[in-house]
Amino acid sequence: MTFRLLDIEFFVSVPFAVVLAFLLVTDKTGMMSASLFAVLLHEIGHLIVMKLNRIAPKSVKMSLGGVLIVGNAYCTAKESISVALAGPLVNIVFSVVFYFSGVYFDSLLLAAFGVVQFLVGIINLLPIKGLDGGTVLRNLLERYYNGNVQLTVKLVSIGVSIGVLVLGIAVAVKNTSNPSLLLLGIYLIILNISRFWVYE
């Protein structure tokens, strides 16, 4: 499914739309809405810094692999890193605002929104290919490392994904009602293994 808005081409894959609709319909806690709001703020953070760096967004692609904003201009390493860090930084700032607003107003919902914002920000900072932390890692390696950058990024991505999976298993064993971290680890493992053999 493709459409244009504000001279930006948006592509939404059918599996992404189906899974998103399913999660929204079945979610009884409201945390899915909080997560979507966190992702929206995250992407707005990227777009703002792209605008400040005069990098006009050309397209936005939404798939099960994540949300990808493609600029229509060449980025320097510094610009690419600043754009990548902008999304998580916005989430972390809003996590503080929501959480302490929740504490002040005695609102569990606001505090929960703050926690979700924090988690979205921190997860995206992981040095995993496809996440903002992976973009930062790649740019730093390209500047300071003389070895095979792409292979190193892929190996680090898989290693960190395995770490998340192991931590998720440990959490799930202690708290069977919360498999979120385990599911995240499985998703990251599948995503990175599927990309491992892709040459870029």
N, C-alpha and C positions, 0 to 999 in steps of 0.2 A: 504494500500500500504506500503510494507516494503522493505528496502534496507540497505546495509551495506556500510559505508564509513569510512576509517581510523580506522577500527576495532570497529566502533560504529554502533549500530543498530538504524536506523531511521524508525519511524512509522508515516505515514501521513494518517489521517482519510479522507475518501471520502468527508464528509460534509465540512471539513476544506478546502480541495483542491478546492471544487466547490465554496464556498463562497469567498475564496481568488481570484480565477480566475474571478469571477463576479465583485468583487470590483475593481480589476486592469483594467478590460475592460471598466467599466462604469465610472471610475474616470477621470474627465476632469481637475482637479486642480493640479495633481501631488502630492497631499498630501498623497495618499495611498502609493506611492513609498517612500516618506519621512518616513512614519510610518514603512514600512517594513525595511528600512535602520536602523531606530532607534531600532527596535526589534532585528535585526541582531547584532548590536553593543552591545545591552543589553545582549544577550545570550553569545556573545564572552567574555564579562566581567565576567559572571559566570564561563565559561570554563577556563579562565586564572587563576582565584583564586582557582578553583578546582585543576588545575595543580600545582599551588604553594603549595597547601595543600596535594599534592600527592593523590588526589582522582580522579582516572581515570573515565571518563564518560562511562557508560555501554550502555545507550540508550537515545535517544531523541524522545519524543512523541509529535506530533502536532495534536491537536484536537480543537473543538470549545471552549473547556474549557481553552485553552491556550497551552503554550509550557512547557513541563516538561523534565528536564534533570535528569536522574537517575545515581547516582554514584555506583561504584562496591565495595565501602569500607564504613565502619562505620564512621560517622562524629560525632565529639564532638559538643556540643552546640556552642562553640566559632567558630568552623570551619563552621558550618551550617549558623550561622549569618553572617560571613564574606563573604561566597559564595552568600547568599541572597542579601546583601547590594552592592555587586560588580556590578551587572547589573544596578540598578538605579544610582549608582555613575558614571559609564561610561557615561550614558545618560546625567547626569547633567553637567559633564565636557565638553562633546561635545556640549551641548546646549550653553554654554558660548562661546566656540570656534566658532561655526557656527553663533551665533547671532551677536557677535561683528565683525566677518569677514564680515557679511552682512552690518553692519553699516559702517564699514571702506570702503568697496568696493561699497557701495550704491547698494547692491543687495538684493532685497526683497525676492528672492528665498532662499538665504543663511540664512537670518534672520528667514524665515518661517521654514526652516529645524531646526534651533536652538530652536524655540518654540515647535516644534513637539518632539524633543529630550527631552526637559524639561518636557513636559506633560507625555510622556511615563515613564520617571524616577519617577515623583511625584506620578502618578497613581499607579505604582508598589510598592510604599512605604506605601500605605494605608494598615491598619491592617485588611486585608480581607483574609480569607482562599483561597488559590490558588494563591495569589500574594506574592511578596517577603516580604512585610510588615507583612503578616499573618504568614510567616515562622519565622520572627524575634519575633513576639508576642508569638507564640507557644513555642519557645525555652526559652524566658525569663520567661514565666509562669511556664514552667516545672522546672525551676531552683529556682524561688522565690515564687511560689504560691502553697498553699497546697490543693486547691479545685479541682474541676473537670475541668481540663485544656481543654479537647476537647469541652465540652459544652460551656465553657467561650469563646473560640476562635470562635465557631459557632455563639454565641449570639452577640459578638462584630462585627463579619463579617456582619451579617444581619443588625445590627444597623447602621454601617457605610454605608452600601449599600443603606439603606433607606435614609440616609442623602444625599448621592450623588444623589439619585432619586429626592428628594425634591428640591435640588439645581438646578438640571437639568430642573425640571418643571418651576421653577422661571425664569431661563435663557431663556427657550423656550417661555414663555409667553411674555417676553420683546423683544426677538429676534427670531421670528418664522423661520428665515432662517438658524438658527444654532441649530439643535436638538442633537448635538453630546453628550453633557453631559447627556441629558435625555436618549438617547439610551444606554449610558454607565451604567447609573443607573438601567435601566430595565434589561440589561444583567447581572449585578452583583446580582440583586435580584433573578433572575431566577436561576443563577448558585448556589447561596448559599442556596436557598430553596430546590433545587434538592439534595444538599449535606447534608442538615440538619439531615435527618434521617439515614444517612449512619454511621454505627459504625466503628470506627478505633481504 
